[in-house]
Amino acid sequence: MIIVPVIDLMHGVVVHARRGERAAYRPLESPLCPGSSDPLAVVEALLRLHPFPALYVADLDAITGGAAQHGVLRSLRRRFPALALWVDAGFRTRAQLARFRDRGPGRAVLGSETLALPFPPAATGAAILSLDWRGGGFLGPRPLDRAPALWPPEVILMTLGRVGAGRGPDLDRLRRYRRLSPATRFYAAGGVRGPADLRRLAAAGAAGALVASALHDGRIGPATLRRFACAPLS
């Protein structure tokens, strides 16, 4: 299992995501980089914690229908050329995805919340699909949430109501989806509180976990990170 740190970008800064309530997000305050929510400073602090090879970036401006933060992504790519960026920039159409790939800032994450079909993620090459839920409801076009034939090999299970809430990961959902598609590599997102949750996810068959708050507040530290294989699978 791999651990992928997360940054949420809003108006050019990193914000503290909590339960998917985006109107309430505020600039990140982290002991890892006191006094700064600048994306470059935050990522540099995360890499001091551990040499993560991959970073998940949620461009909340683009996800909510605004302008994509291409300048921030380019700055991250220049500053950290060895770091693989997994970017959810609110992709809705194949044309948007093609433009993103032409710019080359990272690997696209197709969030079901914004994705429009017909646009089967399975036909999008190296992209990752994120199946998104809020308040128990699936966010996205049906039947994408229950049609493995439409999925690429790697899928994020994003439970927005657990993000930053300290409620633990949705292990039941992970187990259900592992039964539905045993060959898919699933990454759990939302609710990871510490090493015990990581062990539970590994035991349940997760390919990886997306983590933010537990890294910043020290519940997951260098010793725990060293126990996990933190190289991207593809």
Disulfide bonds with the S-S distance in Angstrom:
none
